[in-house]
Amino acid sequence: MKAISGDLGAREVIRLLNMAPHPEGGHFVETFRAPALPGYRPASTLIHFLLQADEVSAWHKVDADEMWLWQAGGPLVLTIA
């Protein structure tokens, strides 16, 4: 993969990281998945998630902890219930 440096646009980041459309909106690529016991889901996964300026992530309920780390780009409004 080509080295990533400097200011890249969202489309270039999506291409370089081989990100796929996320079912809830935006784009993602999974970078880690913990081993899972048969019949159980993994204890953790890690994804890079990207929303372009005109995209939204659909409101959804999660049954696990989520950690959000901002890496670049504009501000994000995150609403929790």
mmCIF file of the N, C-alpha and C atoms, coordinates in Angstrom:
data_MODEL
# 
_entry.id   MODEL 
# 
loop_
_atom_site.group_PDB 
_atom_site.id 
_atom_site.type_symbol 
_atom_site.label_atom_id 
_atom_site.label_alt_id 
_atom_site.label_comp_id 
_atom_site.label_asym_id 
_atom_site.label_entity_id 
_atom_site.label_seq_id 
_atom_site.pdbx_PDB_ins_code 
_atom_site.Cartn_x 
_atom_site.Cartn_y 
_atom_site.Cartn_z 
_atom_site.occupancy 
_atom_site.B_iso_or_equiv 
_atom_site.pdbx_formal_charge 
_atom_site.auth_seq_id 
_atom_site.auth_comp_id 
_atom_site.auth_asym_id 
_atom_site.auth_atom_id 
_atom_site.pdbx_PDB_model_num 
ATOM 1   N N  . MET A 1 1  ? 0.840   -1.176  0.000  1.00 0.00 ? 1  MET A N  1 
ATOM 2   C CA . MET A 1 1  ? 0.000   0.000   0.000  1.00 0.00 ? 1  MET A CA 1 
ATOM 3   C C  . MET A 1 1  ? 0.887   1.241   0.000  1.00 0.00 ? 1  MET A C  1 
ATOM 4   N N  . LYS A 1 2  ? 0.446   2.238   -0.716 1.00 0.00 ? 2  LYS A N  1 
ATOM 5   C CA . LYS A 1 2  ? 1.138   3.518   -0.787 1.00 0.00 ? 2  LYS A CA 1 
ATOM 6   C C  . LYS A 1 2  ? 1.134   4.189   0.594  1.00 0.00 ? 2  LYS A C  1 
ATOM 7   N N  . ALA A 1 3  ? 2.243   4.825   0.955  1.00 0.00 ? 3  ALA A N  1 
ATOM 8   C CA . ALA A 1 3  ? 2.309   5.549   2.221  1.00 0.00 ? 3  ALA A CA 1 
ATOM 9   C C  . ALA A 1 3  ? 1.321   6.707   2.206  1.00 0.00 ? 3  ALA A C  1 
ATOM 10  N N  . ILE A 1 4  ? 0.724   6.963   3.352  1.00 0.00 ? 4  ILE A N  1 
ATOM 11  C CA . ILE A 1 4  ? -0.248  8.048   3.473  1.00 0.00 ? 4  ILE A CA 1 
ATOM 12  C C  . ILE A 1 4  ? 0.401   9.182   4.250  1.00 0.00 ? 4  ILE A C  1 
ATOM 13  N N  . SER A 1 5  ? 0.462   10.357  3.645  1.00 0.00 ? 5  SER A N  1 
ATOM 14  C CA . SER A 1 5  ? 1.014   11.518  4.326  1.00 0.00 ? 5  SER A CA 1 
ATOM 15  C C  . SER A 1 5  ? 0.405   12.771  3.729  1.00 0.00 ? 5  SER A C  1 
ATOM 16  N N  . GLY A 1 6  ? 0.492   13.859  4.475  1.00 0.00 ? 6  GLY A N  1 
ATOM 17  C CA . GLY A 1 6  ? -0.040  15.123  3.990  1.00 0.00 ? 6  GLY A CA 1 
ATOM 18  C C  . GLY A 1 6  ? -1.548  15.187  4.109  1.00 0.00 ? 6  GLY A C  1 
ATOM 19  N N  . ASP A 1 7  ? -2.129  16.202  3.494  1.00 0.00 ? 7  ASP A N  1 
ATOM 20  C CA . ASP A 1 7  ? -3.572  16.402  3.535  1.00 0.00 ? 7  ASP A CA 1 
ATOM 21  C C  . ASP A 1 7  ? -4.225  15.678  2.371  1.00 0.00 ? 7  ASP A C  1 
ATOM 22  N N  . LEU A 1 8  ? -4.977  14.639  2.670  1.00 0.00 ? 8  LEU A N  1 
ATOM 23  C CA . LEU A 1 8  ? -5.677  13.872  1.650  1.00 0.00 ? 8  LEU A CA 1 
ATOM 24  C C  . LEU A 1 8  ? -7.171  14.131  1.759  1.00 0.00 ? 8  LEU A C  1 
ATOM 25  N N  . GLY A 1 9  ? -7.854  14.075  0.644  1.00 0.00 ? 9  GLY A N  1 
ATOM 26  C CA . GLY A 1 9  ? -9.299  14.164  0.663  1.00 0.00 ? 9  GLY A CA 1 
ATOM 27  C C  . GLY A 1 9  ? -9.897  12.830  1.087  1.00 0.00 ? 9  GLY A C  1 
ATOM 28  N N  . ALA A 1 10 ? -11.178 12.861  1.452  1.00 0.00 ? 10 ALA A N  1 
ATOM 29  C CA . ALA A 1 10 ? -11.860 11.653  1.914  1.00 0.00 ? 10 ALA A CA 1 
ATOM 30  C C  . ALA A 1 10 ? -11.828 10.552  0.862  1.00 0.00 ? 10 ALA A C  1 
ATOM 31  N N  . ARG A 1 11 ? -12.065 10.900  -0.388 1.00 0.00 ? 11 ARG A N  1 
ATOM 32  C CA . ARG A 1 11 ? -12.074 9.872   -1.441 1.00 0.00 ? 11 ARG A CA 1 
ATOM 33  C C  . ARG A 1 11 ? -10.723 9.176   -1.565 1.00 0.00 ? 11 ARG A C  1 
ATOM 34  N N  . GLU A 1 12 ? -9.648  9.932   -1.406 1.00 0.00 ? 12 GLU A N  1 
ATOM 35  C CA . GLU A 1 12 ? -8.311  9.345   -1.485 1.00 0.00 ? 12 GLU A CA 1 
ATOM 36  C C  . GLU A 1 12 ? -8.053  8.421   -0.290 1.00 0.00 ? 12 GLU A C  1 
ATOM 37  N N  . VAL A 1 13 ? -8.481  8.821   0.904  1.00 0.00 ? 13 VAL A N  1 
ATOM 38  C CA . VAL A 1 13 ? -8.329  7.962   2.084  1.00 0.00 ? 13 VAL A CA 1 
ATOM 39  C C  . VAL A 1 13 ? -9.128  6.677   1.894  1.00 0.00 ? 13 VAL A C  1 
ATOM 40  N N  . ILE A 1 14 ? -10.360 6.788   1.414  1.00 0.00 ? 14 ILE A N  1 
ATOM 41  C CA . ILE A 1 14 ? -11.196 5.608   1.153  1.00 0.00 ? 14 ILE A CA 1 
ATOM 42  C C  . ILE A 1 14 ? -10.484 4.662   0.191  1.00 0.00 ? 14 ILE A C  1 
ATOM 43  N N  . ARG A 1 15 ? -9.908  5.211   -0.857 1.00 0.00 ? 15 ARG A N  1 
ATOM 44  C CA . ARG A 1 15 ? -9.220  4.390   -1.855 1.00 0.00 ? 15 ARG A CA 1 
ATOM 45  C C  . ARG A 1 15 ? -7.961  3.748   -1.278 1.00 0.00 ? 15 ARG A C  1 
ATOM 46  N N  . LEU A 1 16 ? -7.133  4.539   -0.602 1.00 0.00 ? 16 LEU A N  1 
ATOM 47  C CA . LEU A 1 16 ? -5.863  4.028   -0.083 1.00 0.00 ? 16 LEU A CA 1 
ATOM 48  C C  . LEU A 1 16 ? -6.051  2.960   0.992  1.00 0.00 ? 16 LEU A C  1 
ATOM 49  N N  . LEU A 1 17 ? -7.080  3.111   1.811  1.00 0.00 ? 17 LEU A N  1 
ATOM 50  C CA . LEU A 1 17 ? -7.326  2.137   2.879  1.00 0.00 ? 17 LEU A CA 1 
ATOM 51  C C  . LEU A 1 17 ? -8.260  1.016   2.440  1.00 0.00 ? 17 LEU A C  1 
ATOM 52  N N  . ASN A 1 18 ? -8.696  1.066   1.172  1.00 0.00 ? 18 ASN A N  1 
ATOM 53  C CA . ASN A 1 18 ? -9.604  0.042   0.642  1.00 0.00 ? 18 ASN A CA 1 
ATOM 54  C C  . ASN A 1 18 ? -10.859 -0.073  1.503  1.00 0.00 ? 18 ASN A C  1 
ATOM 55  N N  . MET A 1 19 ? -11.434 1.082   1.845  1.00 0.00 ? 19 MET A N  1 
ATOM 56  C CA . MET A 1 19 ? -12.622 1.115   2.693  1.00 0.00 ? 19 MET A CA 1 
ATOM 57  C C  . MET A 1 19 ? -13.855 0.722   1.888  1.00 0.00 ? 19 MET A C  1 
ATOM 58  N N  . ALA A 1 20 ? -14.807 0.132   2.575  1.00 0.00 ? 20 ALA A N  1 
ATOM 59  C CA . ALA A 1 20 ? -16.062 -0.296  1.959  1.00 0.00 ? 20 ALA A CA 1 
ATOM 60  C C  . ALA A 1 20 ? -17.205 0.531   2.531  1.00 0.00 ? 20 ALA A C  1 
ATOM 61  N N  . PRO A 1 21 ? -18.311 0.656   1.796  1.00 0.00 ? 21 PRO A N  1 
ATOM 62  C CA . PRO A 1 21 ? -19.477 1.339   2.361  1.00 0.00 ? 21 PRO A CA 1 
ATOM 63  C C  . PRO A 1 21 ? -19.943 0.622   3.632  1.00 0.00 ? 21 PRO A C  1 
ATOM 64  N N  . HIS A 1 22 ? -20.273 1.399   4.664  1.00 0.00 ? 22 HIS A N  1 
ATOM 65  C CA . HIS A 1 22 ? -20.772 0.838   5.924  1.00 0.00 ? 22 HIS A CA 1 
ATOM 66  C C  . HIS A 1 22 ? -22.291 0.775   5.851  1.00 0.00 ? 22 HIS A C  1 
ATOM 67  N N  . PRO A 1 23 ? -22.910 -0.293  6.366  1.00 0.00 ? 23 PRO A N  1 
ATOM 68  C CA . PRO A 1 23 ? -24.373 -0.418  6.290  1.00 0.00 ? 23 PRO A CA 1 
ATOM 69  C C  . PRO A 1 23 ? -25.130 0.737   6.950  1.00 0.00 ? 23 PRO A C  1 
ATOM 70  N N  . GLU A 1 24 ? -24.516 1.412   7.925  1.00 0.00 ? 24 GLU A N  1 
ATOM 71  C CA . GLU A 1 24 ? -25.183 2.512   8.632  1.00 0.00 ? 24 GLU A CA 1 
ATOM 72  C C  . GLU A 1 24 ? -24.813 3.877   8.063  1.00 0.00 ? 24 GLU A C  1 
ATOM 73  N N  . GLY A 1 25 ? -24.028 3.916   6.995  1.00 0.00 ? 25 GLY A N  1 
ATOM 74  C CA . GLY A 1 25 ? -23.567 5.169   6.408  1.00 0.00 ? 25 GLY A CA 1 
ATOM 75  C C  . GLY A 1 25 ? -22.063 5.300   6.556  1.00 0.00 ? 25 GLY A C  1 
ATOM 76  N N  . GLY A 1 26 ? -21.442 6.076   5.700  1.00 0.00 ? 26 GLY A N  1 
ATOM 77  C CA . GLY A 1 26 ? -19.998 6.259   5.741  1.00 0.00 ? 26 GLY A CA 1 
ATOM 78  C C  . GLY A 1 26 ? -19.255 5.091   5.119  1.00 0.00 ? 26 GLY A C  1 
ATOM 79  N N  . HIS A 1 27 ? -17.971 5.013   5.416  1.00 0.00 ? 27 HIS A N  1 
ATOM 80  C CA . HIS A 1 27 ? -17.096 3.952   4.909  1.00 0.00 ? 27 HIS A CA 1 
ATOM 81  C C  . HIS A 1 27 ? -16.265 3.403   6.059  1.00 0.00 ? 27 HIS A C  1 
ATOM 82  N N  . PHE A 1 28 ? -15.819 2.150   5.930  1.00 0.00 ? 28 PHE A N  1 
ATOM 83  C CA . PHE A 1 28 ? -15.027 1.545   6.995  1.00 0.00 ? 28 PHE A CA 1 
ATOM 84  C C  . PHE A 1 28 ? -14.077 0.495   6.445  1.00 0.00 ? 28 PHE A C  1 
ATOM 85  N N  . VAL A 1 29 ? -13.097 0.164   7.268  1.00 0.00 ? 29 VAL A N  1 
ATOM 86  C CA . VAL A 1 29 ? -12.239 -0.990  7.027  1.00 0.00 ? 29 VAL A CA 1 
ATOM 87  C C  . VAL A 1 29 ? -11.920 -1.583  8.400  1.00 0.00 ? 29 VAL A C  1 
ATOM 88  N N  . GLU A 1 30 ? -12.092 -2.888  8.529  1.00 0.00 ? 30 GLU A N  1 
ATOM 89  C CA . GLU A 1 30 ? -11.772 -3.567  9.788  1.00 0.00 ? 30 GLU A CA 1 
ATOM 90  C C  . GLU A 1 30 ? -10.277 -3.841  9.824  1.00 0.00 ? 30 GLU A C  1 
ATOM 91  N N  . THR A 1 31 ? -9.631  -3.488  10.951 1.00 0.00 ? 31 THR A N  1 
ATOM 92  C CA . THR A 1 31 ? -8.187  -3.681  11.074 1.00 0.00 ? 31 THR A CA 1 
ATOM 93  C C  . THR A 1 31 ? -7.819  -4.698  12.144 1.00 0.00 ? 31 THR A C  1 
ATOM 94  N N  . PHE A 1 32 ? -8.777  -5.099  12.976 1.00 0.00 ? 32 PHE A N  1 
ATOM 95  C CA . PHE A 1 32 ? -8.516  -6.100  14.010 1.00 0.00 ? 32 PHE A CA 1 
ATOM 96  C C  . PHE A 1 32 ? -9.814  -6.788  14.374 1.00 0.00 ? 32 PHE A C  1 
ATOM 97  N N  . ARG A 1 33 ? -9.730  -8.097  14.622 1.00 0.00 ? 33 ARG A N  1 
ATOM 98  C CA . ARG A 1 33 ? -10.857 -8.884  15.132 1.00 0.00 ? 33 ARG A CA 1 
ATOM 99  C C  . ARG A 1 33 ? -10.282 -9.897  16.118 1.00 0.00 ? 33 ARG A C  1 
ATOM 100 N N  . ALA A 1 34 ? -10.704 -9.820  17.388 1.00 0.00 ? 34 ALA A N  1 
ATOM 101 C CA . ALA A 1 34 ? -10.237 -10.769 18.400 1.00 0.00 ? 34 ALA A CA 1 
ATOM 102 C C  . ALA A 1 34 ? -10.784 -12.160 18.089 1.00 0.00 ? 34 ALA A C  1 
ATOM 103 N N  . PRO A 1 35 ? -10.061 -13.186 18.481 1.00 0.00 ? 35 PRO A N  1 
ATOM 104 C CA . PRO A 1 35 ? -10.580 -14.538 18.293 1.00 0.00 ? 35 PRO A CA 1 
ATOM 105 C C  . PRO A 1 35 ? -11.891 -14.707 19.065 1.00 0.00 ? 35 PRO A C  1 
ATOM 106 N N  . ALA A 1 36 ? -12.764 -15.546 18.543 1.00 0.00 ? 36 ALA A N  1 
ATOM 107 C CA . ALA A 1 36 ? -14.055 -15.790 19.199 1.00 0.00 ? 36 ALA A CA 1 
ATOM 108 C C  . ALA A 1 36 ? -14.203 -17.274 19.493 1.00 0.00 ? 36 ALA A C  1 
ATOM 109 N N  . LEU A 1 37 ? -14.811 -17.578 20.620 1.00 0.00 ? 37 LEU A N  1 
ATOM 110 C CA . LEU A 1 37 ? -15.148 -18.960 20.938 1.00 0.00 ? 37 LEU A CA 1 
ATOM 111 C C  . LEU A 1 37 ? -16.333 -19.382 20.082 1.00 0.00 ? 37 LEU A C  1 
ATOM 112 N N  . PRO A 1 38 ? -16.457 -20.659 19.765 1.00 0.00 ? 38 PRO A N  1 
ATOM 113 C CA . PRO A 1 38 ? -17.600 -21.116 18.958 1.00 0.00 ? 38 PRO A CA 1 
ATOM 114 C C  . PRO A 1 38 ? -18.931 -20.678 19.584 1.00 0.00 ? 38 PRO A C  1 
ATOM 115 N N  . GLY A 1 39 ? -19.786 -20.092 18.771 1.00 0.00 ? 39 GLY A N  1 
ATOM 116 C CA . GLY A 1 39 ? -21.092 -19.631 19.243 1.00 0.00 ? 39 GLY A CA 1 
ATOM 117 C C  . GLY A 1 39 ? -21.094 -18.253 19.869 1.00 0.00 ? 39 GLY A C  1 
ATOM 118 N N  . TYR A 1 40 ? -19.941 -17.611 19.983 1.00 0.00 ? 40 TYR A N  1 
ATOM 119 C CA . TYR A 1 40 ? -19.844 -16.278 20.572 1.00 0.00 ? 40 TYR A CA 1 
ATOM 120 C C  . TYR A 1 40 ? -19.233 -15.320 19.556 1.00 0.00 ? 40 TYR A C  1 
ATOM 121 N N  . ARG A 1 41 ? -19.539 -14.055 19.726 1.00 0.00 ? 41 ARG A N  1 
ATOM 122 C CA . ARG A 1 41 ? -18.903 -13.079 18.852 1.00 0.00 ? 41 ARG A CA 1 
ATOM 123 C C  . ARG A 1 41 ? -17.561 -12.668 19.455 1.00 0.00 ? 41 ARG A C  1 
ATOM 124 N N  . PRO A 1 42 ? -16.703 -12.058 18.666 1.00 0.00 ? 42 PRO A N  1 
ATOM 125 C CA . PRO A 1 42 ? -15.396 -11.637 19.186 1.00 0.00 ? 42 PRO A CA 1 
ATOM 126 C C  . PRO A 1 42 ? -15.558 -10.653 20.342 1.00 0.00 ? 42 PRO A C  1 
ATOM 127 N N  . ALA A 1 43 ? -14.606 -10.680 21.272 1.00 0.00 ? 43 ALA A N  1 
ATOM 128 C CA . ALA A 1 43 ? -14.639 -9.746  22.400 1.00 0.00 ? 43 ALA A CA 1 
ATOM 129 C C  . ALA A 1 43 ? -14.440 -8.311  21.932 1.00 0.00 ? 43 ALA A C  1 
ATOM 130 N N  . SER A 1 44 ? -13.728 -8.126  20.822 1.00 0.00 ? 44 SER A N  1 
ATOM 131 C CA . SER A 1 44 ? -13.524 -6.771  20.306 1.00 0.00 ? 44 SER A CA 1 
ATOM 132 C C  . SER A 1 44 ? -13.173 -6.810  18.827 1.00 0.00 ? 44 SER A C  1 
ATOM 133 N N  . THR A 1 45 ? -13.473 -5.706  18.179 1.00 0.00 ? 45 THR A N  1 
ATOM 134 C CA . THR A 1 45 ? -13.048 -5.465  16.806 1.00 0.00 ? 45 THR A CA 1 
ATOM 135 C C  . THR A 1 45 ? -12.590 -4.016  16.734 1.00 0.00 ? 45 THR A C  1 
ATOM 136 N N  . LEU A 1 46 ? -11.859 -3.697  15.696 1.00 0.00 ? 46 LEU A N  1 
ATOM 137 C CA . LEU A 1 46 ? -11.389 -2.330  15.498 1.00 0.00 ? 46 LEU A CA 1 
ATOM 138 C C  . LEU A 1 46 ? -11.599 -1.965  14.042 1.00 0.00 ? 46 LEU A C  1 
ATOM 139 N N  . ILE A 1 47 ? -12.236 -0.822  13.812 1.00 0.00 ? 47 ILE A N  1 
ATOM 140 C CA . ILE A 1 47 ? -12.417 -0.350  12.444 1.00 0.00 ? 47 ILE A CA 1 
ATOM 141 C C  . ILE A 1 47 ? -11.957 1.097   12.339 1.00 0.00 ? 47 ILE A C  1 
ATOM 142 N N  . HIS A 1 48 ? -11.543 1.484   11.146 1.00 0.00 ? 48 HIS A N  1 
ATOM 143 C CA . HIS A 1 48 ? -11.413 2.890   10.785 1.00 0.00 ? 48 HIS A CA 1 
ATOM 144 C C  . HIS A 1 48 ? -12.732 3.237   10.118 1.00 0.00 ? 48 HIS A C  1 
ATOM 145 N N  . PHE A 1 49 ? -13.361 4.325   10.554 1.00 0.00 ? 49 PHE A N  1 
ATOM 146 C CA . PHE A 1 49 ? -14.668 4.734   10.062 1.00 0.00 ? 49 PHE A CA 1 
ATOM 147 C C  . PHE A 1 49 ? -14.559 6.157   9.544  1.00 0.00 ? 49 PHE A C  1 
ATOM 148 N N  . LEU A 1 50 ? -15.090 6.411   8.370  1.00 0.00 ? 50 LEU A N  1 
ATOM 149 C CA . LEU A 1 50 ? -14.977 7.727   7.751  1.00 0.00 ? 50 LEU A CA 1 
ATOM 150 C C  . LEU A 1 50 ? -16.347 8.194   7.278  1.00 0.00 ? 50 LEU A C  1 
ATOM 151 N N  . LEU A 1 51 ? -16.721 9.397   7.686  1.00 0.00 ? 51 LEU A N  1 
ATOM 152 C CA . LEU A 1 51 ? -17.920 10.062  7.170  1.00 0.00 ? 51 LEU A CA 1 
ATOM 153 C C  . LEU A 1 51 ? -17.471 11.257  6.351  1.00 0.00 ? 51 LEU A C  1 
ATOM 154 N N  . GLN A 1 52 ? -17.940 11.340  5.120  1.00 0.00 ? 52 GLN A N  1 
ATOM 155 C CA . GLN A 1 52 ? -17.688 12.526  4.310  1.00 0.00 ? 52 GLN A CA 1 
ATOM 156 C C  . GLN A 1 52 ? -18.646 13.627  4.763  1.00 0.00 ? 52 GLN A C  1 
ATOM 157 N N  . ALA A 1 53 ? -18.378 14.846  4.361  1.00 0.00 ? 53 ALA A N  1 
ATOM 158 C CA . ALA A 1 53 ? -19.140 16.000  4.831  1.00 0.00 ? 53 ALA A CA 1 
ATOM 159 C C  . ALA A 1 53 ? -20.640 15.862  4.607  1.00 0.00 ? 53 ALA A C  1 
ATOM 160 N N  . ASP A 1 54 ? -21.057 15.189  3.542  1.00 0.00 ? 54 ASP A N  1 
ATOM 161 C CA . ASP A 1 54 ? -22.486 15.079  3.240  1.00 0.00 ? 54 ASP A CA 1 
ATOM 162 C C  . ASP A 1 54 ? -23.103 13.767  3.726  1.00 0.00 ? 54 ASP A C  1 
ATOM 163 N N  . GLU A 1 55 ? -22.374 12.977  4.512  1.00 0.00 ? 55 GLU A N  1 
ATOM 164 C CA . GLU A 1 55 ? -22.868 11.679  4.970  1.00 0.00 ? 55 GLU A CA 1 
ATOM 165 C C  . GLU A 1 55 ? -23.273 11.723  6.442  1.00 0.00 ? 55 GLU A C  1 
ATOM 166 N N  . VAL A 1 56 ? -24.174 10.831  6.812  1.00 0.00 ? 56 VAL A N  1 
ATOM 167 C CA . VAL A 1 56 ? -24.563 10.651  8.210  1.00 0.00 ? 56 VAL A CA 1 
ATOM 168 C C  . VAL A 1 56 ? -24.492 9.163   8.531  1.00 0.00 ? 56 VAL A C  1 
ATOM 169 N N  . SER A 1 57 ? -24.308 8.862   9.788  1.00 0.00 ? 57 SER A N  1 
ATOM 170 C CA . SER A 1 57 ? -24.375 7.479   10.259 1.00 0.00 ? 57 SER A CA 1 
ATOM 171 C C  . SER A 1 57 ? -25.758 7.293   10.860 1.00 0.00 ? 57 SER A C  1 
ATOM 172 N N  . ALA A 1 58 ? -26.480 6.281   10.415 1.00 0.00 ? 58 ALA A N  1 
ATOM 173 C CA . ALA A 1 58 ? -27.849 6.053   10.875 1.00 0.00 ? 58 ALA A CA 1 
ATOM 174 C C  . ALA A 1 58 ? -27.879 5.837   12.387 1.00 0.00 ? 58 ALA A C  1 
ATOM 175 N N  . TRP A 1 59 ? -28.909 6.401   13.031 1.00 0.00 ? 59 TRP A N  1 
ATOM 176 C CA . TRP A 1 59 ? -29.108 6.206   14.461 1.00 0.00 ? 59 TRP A CA 1 
ATOM 177 C C  . TRP A 1 59 ? -29.267 4.716   14.706 1.00 0.00 ? 59 TRP A C  1 
ATOM 178 N N  . HIS A 1 60 ? -28.542 4.191   15.665 1.00 0.00 ? 60 HIS A N  1 
ATOM 179 C CA . HIS A 1 60 ? -28.629 2.759   15.949 1.00 0.00 ? 60 HIS A CA 1 
ATOM 180 C C  . HIS A 1 60 ? -28.301 2.491   17.408 1.00 0.00 ? 60 HIS A C  1 
ATOM 181 N N  . LYS A 1 61 ? -28.752 1.355   17.901 1.00 0.00 ? 61 LYS A N  1 
ATOM 182 C CA . LYS A 1 61 ? -28.502 0.934   19.273 1.00 0.00 ? 61 LYS A CA 1 
ATOM 183 C C  . LYS A 1 61 ? -27.396 -0.112  19.251 1.00 0.00 ? 61 LYS A C  1 
ATOM 184 N N  . VAL A 1 62 ? -26.454 0.017   20.169 1.00 0.00 ? 62 VAL A N  1 
ATOM 185 C CA . VAL A 1 62 ? -25.369 -0.956  20.249 1.00 0.00 ? 62 VAL A CA 1 
ATOM 186 C C  . VAL A 1 62 ? -25.425 -1.673  21.593 1.00 0.00 ? 62 VAL A C  1 
ATOM 187 N N  . ASP A 1 63 ? -25.018 -2.925  21.599 1.00 0.00 ? 63 ASP A N  1 
ATOM 188 C CA . ASP A 1 63 ? -25.019 -3.705  22.837 1.00 0.00 ? 63 ASP A CA 1 
ATOM 189 C C  . ASP A 1 63 ? -23.598 -4.020  23.298 1.00 0.00 ? 63 ASP A C  1 
ATOM 190 N N  . ALA A 1 64 ? -22.672 -3.157  22.910 1.00 0.00 ? 64 ALA A N  1 
ATOM 191 C CA . ALA A 1 64 ? -21.273 -3.312  23.310 1.00 0.00 ? 64 ALA A CA 1 
ATOM 192 C C  . ALA A 1 64 ? -20.661 -1.920  23.460 1.00 0.00 ? 64 ALA A C  1 
ATOM 193 N N  . ASP A 1 65 ? -19.532 -1.863  24.129 1.00 0.00 ? 65 ASP A N  1 
ATOM 194 C CA . ASP A 1 65 ? -18.828 -0.587  24.257 1.00 0.00 ? 65 ASP A CA 1 
ATOM 195 C C  . ASP A 1 65 ? -18.284 -0.164  22.902 1.00 0.00 ? 65 ASP A C  1 
ATOM 196 N N  . GLU A 1 66 ? -18.319 1.144   22.645 1.00 0.00 ? 66 GLU A N  1 
ATOM 197 C CA . GLU A 1 66 ? -17.699 1.714   21.449 1.00 0.00 ? 66 GLU A CA 1 
ATOM 198 C C  . GLU A 1 66 ? -16.718 2.786   21.891 1.00 0.00 ? 66 GLU A C  1 
ATOM 199 N N  . MET A 1 67 ? -15.610 2.872   21.206 1.00 0.00 ? 67 MET A N  1 
ATOM 200 C CA . MET A 1 67 ? -14.611 3.900   21.463 1.00 0.00 ? 67 MET A CA 1 
ATOM 201 C C  . MET A 1 67 ? -14.419 4.685   20.173 1.00 0.00 ? 67 MET A C  1 
ATOM 202 N N  . TRP A 1 68 ? -14.533 6.005   20.256 1.00 0.00 ? 68 TRP A N  1 
ATOM 203 C CA . TRP A 1 68 ? -14.371 6.866   19.083 1.00 0.00 ? 68 TRP A CA 1 
ATOM 204 C C  . TRP A 1 68 ? -13.090 7.674   19.253 1.00 0.00 ? 68 TRP A C  1 
ATOM 205 N N  . LEU A 1 69 ? -12.240 7.646   18.239 1.00 0.00 ? 69 LEU A N  1 
ATOM 206 C CA . LEU A 1 69 ? -11.008 8.425   18.225 1.00 0.00 ? 69 LEU A CA 1 
ATOM 207 C C  . LEU A 1 69 ? -11.015 9.308   16.992 1.00 0.00 ? 69 LEU A C  1 
ATOM 208 N N  . TRP A 1 70 ? -10.929 10.608  17.189 1.00 0.00 ? 70 TRP A N  1 
ATOM 209 C CA . TRP A 1 70 ? -10.896 11.544  16.062 1.00 0.00 ? 70 TRP A CA 1 
ATOM 210 C C  . TRP A 1 70 ? -9.469  11.601  15.540 1.00 0.00 ? 70 TRP A C  1 
ATOM 211 N N  . GLN A 1 71 ? -9.301  11.458  14.213 1.00 0.00 ? 71 GLN A N  1 
ATOM 212 C CA . GLN A 1 71 ? -7.961  11.500  13.635 1.00 0.00 ? 71 GLN A CA 1 
ATOM 213 C C  . GLN A 1 71 ? -7.751  12.692  12.711 1.00 0.00 ? 71 GLN A C  1 
ATOM 214 N N  . ALA A 1 72 ? -8.784  13.118  12.015 1.00 0.00 ? 72 ALA A N  1 
ATOM 215 C CA . ALA A 1 72 ? -8.637  14.246  11.099 1.00 0.00 ? 72 ALA A CA 1 
ATOM 216 C C  . ALA A 1 72 ? -10.014 14.651  10.607 1.00 0.00 ? 72 ALA A C  1 
ATOM 217 N N  . GLY A 1 73 ? -10.075 15.805  9.964  1.00 0.00 ? 73 GLY A N  1 
ATOM 218 C CA . GLY A 1 73 ? -11.328 16.244  9.369  1.00 0.00 ? 73 GLY A CA 1 
ATOM 219 C C  . GLY A 1 73 ? -12.032 17.286  10.209 1.00 0.00 ? 73 GLY A C  1 
ATOM 220 N N  . GLY A 1 74 ? -13.283 17.537  9.828  1.00 0.00 ? 74 GLY A N  1 
ATOM 221 C CA . GLY A 1 74 ? -14.083 18.547  10.493 1.00 0.00 ? 74 GLY A CA 1 
ATOM 222 C C  . GLY A 1 74 ? -14.749 18.018  11.747 1.00 0.00 ? 74 GLY A C  1 
ATOM 223 N N  . PRO A 1 75 ? -15.529 18.875  12.407 1.00 0.00 ? 75 PRO A N  1 
ATOM 224 C CA . PRO A 1 75 ? -16.210 18.461  13.636 1.00 0.00 ? 75 PRO A CA 1 
ATOM 225 C C  . PRO A 1 75 ? -17.302 17.431  13.359 1.00 0.00 ? 75 PRO A C  1 
ATOM 226 N N  . LEU A 1 76 ? -17.616 16.650  14.371 1.00 0.00 ? 76 LEU A N  1 
ATOM 227 C CA . LEU A 1 76 ? -18.651 15.618  14.288 1.00 0.00 ? 76 LEU A CA 1 
ATOM 228 C C  . LEU A 1 76 ? -19.616 15.820  15.441 1.00 0.00 ? 76 LEU A C  1 
ATOM 229 N N  . VAL A 1 77 ? -20.898 15.806  15.155 1.00 0.00 ? 77 VAL A N  1 
ATOM 230 C CA . VAL A 1 77 ? -21.916 15.869  16.201 1.00 0.00 ? 77 VAL A CA 1 
ATOM 231 C C  . VAL A 1 77 ? -22.335 14.438  16.496 1.00 0.00 ? 77 VAL A C  1 
ATOM 232 N N  . LEU A 1 78 ? -22.133 13.996  17.736 1.00 0.00 ? 78 LEU A N  1 
ATOM 233 C CA . LEU A 1 78 ? -22.472 12.641  18.156 1.00 0.00 ? 78 LEU A CA 1 
ATOM 234 C C  . LEU A 1 78 ? -23.578 12.738  19.190 1.00 0.00 ? 78 LEU A C  1 
ATOM 235 N N  . THR A 1 79 ? -24.725 12.164  18.893 1.00 0.00 ? 79 THR A N  1 
ATOM 236 C CA . THR A 1 79 ? -25.874 12.213  19.790 1.00 0.00 ? 79 THR A CA 1 
ATOM 237 C C  . THR A 1 79 ? -26.023 10.870  20.480 1.00 0.00 ? 79 THR A C  1 
ATOM 238 N N  . ILE A 1 80 ? -26.162 10.895  21.812 1.00 0.00 ? 80 ILE A N  1 
ATOM 239 C CA . ILE A 1 80 ? -26.364 9.656   22.554 1.00 0.00 ? 80 ILE A CA 1 
ATOM 240 C C  . ILE A 1 80 ? -27.666 9.744   23.340 1.00 0.00 ? 80 ILE A C  1 
ATOM 241 N N  . ALA A 1 81 ? -28.234 8.590   23.628 1.00 0.00 ? 81 ALA A N  1 
ATOM 242 C CA . ALA A 1 81 ? -29.495 8.564   24.384 1.00 0.00 ? 81 ALA A CA 1 
ATOM 243 C C  . ALA A 1 81 ? -29.236 8.098   25.794 1.00 0.00 ? 81 ALA A C  1 
# 
